[in-house]
């Protein structure tokens, strides 16, 4: 199993964003808001749709992740870089993202480090037919991969928070809610450096800021947009400089 990657240094929310079009009350700024259900939506047009991203300075980027993506009919979404100058240049393809898993609603791509100021997300419309694109939340930055992988077996629980009411005669009424997963990432025998990086990640994000986590990049259903929960656990081991660390998490809905 590949090592867990935590996407923890997101340049996207602080970037200057400009969309090729946007629907009323669903602006491109929504894609930088951590409420993944508050989406940017383009107009329904028979053309490709773009979000231009100006990071303000040259930044190192090794991955992209998107939550709550709607593609144009028959198309894909891809990441391009557009150079380092004061104004963006020609678009060069960096990565084409695979289809998002229907349950996790997350798509992602990893690639060799590319350092640029200007980037672009582009939704292709090969038909072309009139259609609209959507994006709930975007990540553009780097990731942290501890040198020791999470322990397995690892339990992941899927929760249905729907509200169920029953009358005296057992007649049933329900209010559907979005399902989500929850679990714990646990590491055994982490060295000091990894322990410190995980503590820093937990301290920076807390329970307030989301993080993308990818357990196995070959399996789209093992990627989550999630929130860390209220505690980090540490166990000191007999071997000096080695620690067991646990982080509880809950998928963002």
Secondary structure, DSSP 8 states (H G I E B T S, - for coil): ----EEEEEE-GGGSEEEES--BTTB-GGGGGSS-TTS-EE---BSS-EEEEEEEEEEEEEEEEEEES-B--TT--EEEEE--SSSS----EEEEE-----TTT-EEEEEEEEEEEEEEEEEE--SS--SB--EESEEEEEEEE--SS---SS--EEEE---EEEE-TT--EEEE----EEEEEEEEEEEEHHHHHHHHHHHHHHTTTS-EEEES-TT-GGGEEEEEEEEEEEEEE-SSTTEEEEEEEEEE--
